[in-house]
Amino acid sequence: MLCIVYKSARRPETFVYVAEPEALEKLPAALHQGLGALNEVLRFELTAQRKLAREDARLVLQNLEAIGYHIQFPPAELIPPVDPTG
């Protein structure tokens, strides 16, 4: 399956995987707004056996088939902790 990866302009290290550019229209409005502009960074043929840097290819494929997109959020160590005191 063709896989197109877009990088969020607003959220560092956050990527959206789709099988076709039109699938970006399936993103919920609030999610799309939170991600900001999406810039294409990569196209490749995705198979269940393909090794991906931070994602499980089978999960990405499942999400593409079930909901039309997959979101890759930054690893936990890159997300700054929330200050509980405000």
Buried (B, 14 or more C-beta within 10 A) or exposed (E): EEBBBBBBEEBEEBBBBBBEEEBBEEBEEEEBEEBEEBEEEEEEEBEEEBEBEEBEBEEBBEBBEEEBBBBBEBEEEEEEEEEEEE
